[in-house]
Amino acid sequence: MGEITHVSPLAPAGFPDLPEIEGVEFAAVEAGVKYQNRKDVTLMRLVEGSSLAGVFTKSATRSAAVLDCQEKIGAPSSEGAAIIVNSGNANAFTGRNGMESVAAVTNAVGECLGLPASRVFSSSTGVIGEALPHDRIISKVSEACEALSTSGIRDAAEGIRTTDTFAKGAGSTIEIDGKPVKIAGIAKGSGMIAPDMATMLVYIFTDAQVEQPLLQKVLSELTDQTFNNITVDSDTSTSDTLLLGATGTSGVEITEDNSVFRDALRDVMLDLAHQVVKDGEGATKFVEVAVTGAASDEDARVHALAIANSPLVKTAVAGEDPNWGRVVMAIGKSGAAADRDLLSIRFGDILVAENGWVSPTYSEEAGASYMKAQELAINVDLGLGDGASTVWTCDLTHCYITINADYRS
Amino acid sequence: MGEITHVSPLAPAGFPDLPEIEGVEFAAVEAGVKYQNRKDVTLMRLVEGSSLAGVFTKSATRSAAVLDCQEKIGAPSSEGAAIIVNSGNANAFTGRNGMESVAAVTNAVGECLGLPASRVFSSSTGVIGEALPHDRIISKVSEACEALSTSGIRDAAEGIRTTDTFAKGAGSTIEIDGKPVKIAGIAKGSGMIAPDMATMLVYIFTDAQVEQPLLQKVLSELTDQTFNNITVDSDTSTSDTLLLGATGTSGVEITEDNSVFRDALRDVMLDLAHQVVKDGEGATKFVEVAVTGAASDEDARVHALAIANSPLVKTAVAGEDPNWGRVVMAIGKSGAAADRDLLSIRFGDILVAENGWVSPTYSEEAGASYMKAQELAINVDLGLGDGASTVWTCDLTHCYITINADYRS
């Protein structure tokens, strides 16, 4: 009880085989920003002609790197791009020095790769409020540039980790117009995870050709269905960044209504989002909360998040206690429309409660048996309308306390 | 780590000596509603001519007893009143049976005390979703009626406990127009505590004479400064009830602008509210979060609650880690107006951060030393306006997980 397990029990069997994306290279090096003896600076390069889109934390105290990315992301360019990420230090709430560090790092990368600093994006993740030792990063930039390789994506996934217990990757190869189109992405994140976005860094690449405005539109829409519907602890970070790069090297151009591309991209994003939840600090259970029959989609999301963020629901899940009364409580407190006598609650397929009370067909034994599974579904129908929303979360365990009462993040 | 301590380390030295209120009697009996071998049914009687005011949970799934109280509370009456409380079962989300149980219990009390059921109020606290075994309560009503005594308030405070680790009472005797006026109250609550109101039952009595509409107005206003500004775990219960009875037996009539009475009542309410936080499940630290300089009072409250409810702030407090970066994070995520470069953060009197970064005068040693205290103050000034709000919370510990991963509430 309370010990930090080496790898989340919800981790996938291993890092997936990801398709190599022509025109995207990766490298990770040891700079000793905070962690010693591990790769903590990751460099990614996109070929000339690539489009880049991004979504970012909405925190009012967002980090210098996020502010810098937001300033650069929309500008049209065909010069290629680079992304540099350090772990161990968030460079957030570091005053004017924060922006100076970002400028120093992005300038160094630009010089090394022959790019203007306006095409170098950066992310920092780790402790808030400590000056970024950017000299340590800059001294390793040329080593990173030399190590760039199209096969380095797993190194990159390792390099961006902080408290993550496993490296996260997801990919897909689809066929469009008879040609293969590849998507591959990596993510980090395990605590301070909540809409909007969480301490989460995500980098996804495709060899499709997509104009920047369309790439941004698709990314924003799909984020609302994926990364914005996960929550570990309701806390939102100052550093959340999701960048999506499209190289065009497949020769396949994507237009507005290409559902094959959109669906494949959504699947990769959802896979990564679920992996972040499965690495939720201390998580032992993965929980899908699906709310239907709400007065509106937004109401459904409010209810789903109230359930998913409730410490009492999350501790009940940790204790394998089919405590549906706490689900009722969470619905009641959410503030969105609900009628006690119209709502129904299911754990998986088991009808637990309806007509304002426990279902006559429900048995505590069936509920208790269901709760022993590692992946759980809490399904609520409000009986009011057509609004629906699904969010994903994990349980709240002793290990979360152990990690966060000690780790300085 | 994780064991349930017998009594909260934040508990007061003992139950206070409370003034006896003429015209208010108390009794507690063992009915075995759920708990065995402890008093679990509490009866309180108010003399003829008493006024009664109440505030209740806003949960959309509130309990049958709350719905019944809300229906009865505003009706003018000079017939006296009774309050009956059971612990162990919340009679919430129990369908139509729930209202039938309330009617059965309040009718039985009314018959025993010669009161119409419309003047018998009830509360139930404990497990949600299980039928209230009201026959067990009814079979003990006459025993409770016979045991009524003006000196029984401590028994009542014991009888309403569920997971509370100590009985909670507060009182005051003031002088108005040369005559003594007494106030005495009891409370229960330790988990599922959040605005609005939490799993909290509070009963306060005074021998002042106050017309019902004024009593209700004062109670509602003071609740917003006291019980609605505490949070243990952000979860709101289906059963929260605060009743305030004024017997008039002191012969002192209170009018609208009596600040002596209002201040004394506020002090009693705040004392009880703080005791609820100090009995927060697993609490080892009591934390005051005071936000000033916000764009509005409401913005200040949003920021204060974002800090007080943040699992990452609460675990840092548990770990005695002066992790002010998490306070920055919580301000950033709250959604209310903030400017990174204008806000300042103090732990007690220690200036921690200002001008968008750690203060040059701050030392980690001073912060770490401060965090070892049992009572802490996190003070944030936003530098934007005159809005202010103060809320109170506790830390998030292993013991909270232990209690809530096992206890069926």
Chai-1 contact restraints between the chains, C-beta under 6 A:
chainA,res_idxA,chainB,res_idxB,connection_type,confidence,min_distance_angstrom,max_distance_angstrom,comment,restraint_id
A,M1,B,G2,contact,1.0,0.0,6.0,A-B,restraint_1
A,G2,B,M1,contact,1.0,0.0,6.0,A-B,restraint_2
A,S59,B,G332,contact,1.0,0.0,6.0,A-B,restraint_3
A,S59,B,K333,contact,1.0,0.0,6.0,A-B,restraint_4
A,A60,B,G332,contact,1.0,0.0,6.0,A-B,restraint_5
A,A60,B,A338,contact,1.0,0.0,6.0,A-B,restraint_6
A,T61,B,V328,contact,1.0,0.0,6.0,A-B,restraint_7
A,T61,B,I331,contact,1.0,0.0,6.0,A-B,restraint_8
A,T61,B,G332,contact,1.0,0.0,6.0,A-B,restraint_9
A,T61,B,R340,contact,1.0,0.0,6.0,A-B,restraint_10
A,F93,B,V328,contact,1.0,0.0,6.0,A-B,restraint_11
A,T94,B,W357,contact,1.0,0.0,6.0,A-B,restraint_12
A,G95,B,G356,contact,1.0,0.0,6.0,A-B,restraint_13
A,G95,B,W357,contact,1.0,0.0,6.0,A-B,restraint_14
A,I128,B,G325,contact,1.0,0.0,6.0,A-B,restraint_15
A,I128,B,V328,contact,1.0,0.0,6.0,A-B,restraint_16
A,G129,B,G325,contact,1.0,0.0,6.0,A-B,restraint_17
A,G129,B,V358,contact,1.0,0.0,6.0,A-B,restraint_18
A,D233,B,P311,contact,1.0,0.0,6.0,A-B,restraint_19
A,D235,B,S310,contact,1.0,0.0,6.0,A-B,restraint_20
A,D235,B,L312,contact,1.0,0.0,6.0,A-B,restraint_21
A,T236,B,K333,contact,1.0,0.0,6.0,A-B,restraint_22
A,T238,B,M329,contact,1.0,0.0,6.0,A-B,restraint_23
A,T238,B,G332,contact,1.0,0.0,6.0,A-B,restraint_24
A,S310,B,D235,contact,1.0,0.0,6.0,A-B,restraint_25
A,P311,B,D233,contact,1.0,0.0,6.0,A-B,restraint_26
A,L312,B,D235,contact,1.0,0.0,6.0,A-B,restraint_27
A,L312,B,N404,contact,1.0,0.0,6.0,A-B,restraint_28
A,T315,B,I401,contact,1.0,0.0,6.0,A-B,restraint_29
A,T315,B,N404,contact,1.0,0.0,6.0,A-B,restraint_30
A,T315,B,A405,contact,1.0,0.0,6.0,A-B,restraint_31
A,A318,B,A405,contact,1.0,0.0,6.0,A-B,restraint_32
A,G319,B,A405,contact,1.0,0.0,6.0,A-B,restraint_33
A,G319,B,D406,contact,1.0,0.0,6.0,A-B,restraint_34
A,G325,B,I128,contact,1.0,0.0,6.0,A-B,restraint_35
A,G325,B,G129,contact,1.0,0.0,6.0,A-B,restraint_36
A,V328,B,T61,contact,1.0,0.0,6.0,A-B,restraint_37
A,V328,B,F93,contact,1.0,0.0,6.0,A-B,restraint_38
A,V328,B,I128,contact,1.0,0.0,6.0,A-B,restraint_39
A,M329,B,T238,contact,1.0,0.0,6.0,A-B,restraint_40
A,I331,B,T61,contact,1.0,0.0,6.0,A-B,restraint_41
A,G332,B,S59,contact,1.0,0.0,6.0,A-B,restraint_42
A,G332,B,A60,contact,1.0,0.0,6.0,A-B,restraint_43
A,G332,B,T61,contact,1.0,0.0,6.0,A-B,restraint_44
A,G332,B,T238,contact,1.0,0.0,6.0,A-B,restraint_45
A,K333,B,S59,contact,1.0,0.0,6.0,A-B,restraint_46
A,K333,B,T236,contact,1.0,0.0,6.0,A-B,restraint_47
A,A338,B,A60,contact,1.0,0.0,6.0,A-B,restraint_48
A,R340,B,T61,contact,1.0,0.0,6.0,A-B,restraint_49
A,G356,B,G95,contact,1.0,0.0,6.0,A-B,restraint_50
A,W357,B,T94,contact,1.0,0.0,6.0,A-B,restraint_51
A,W357,B,G95,contact,1.0,0.0,6.0,A-B,restraint_52
A,V358,B,G129,contact,1.0,0.0,6.0,A-B,restraint_53
A,H398,B,H398,contact,1.0,0.0,6.0,A-B,restraint_54
A,H398,B,I401,contact,1.0,0.0,6.0,A-B,restraint_55
A,I401,B,T315,contact,1.0,0.0,6.0,A-B,restraint_56
A,I401,B,H398,contact,1.0,0.0,6.0,A-B,restraint_57
A,N404,B,L312,contact,1.0,0.0,6.0,A-B,restraint_58
A,N404,B,T315,contact,1.0,0.0,6.0,A-B,restraint_59
A,A405,B,T315,contact,1.0,0.0,6.0,A-B,restraint_60
A,A405,B,A318,contact,1.0,0.0,6.0,A-B,restraint_61
A,A405,B,G319,contact,1.0,0.0,6.0,A-B,restraint_62
A,D406,B,G319,contact,1.0,0.0,6.0,A-B,restraint_63
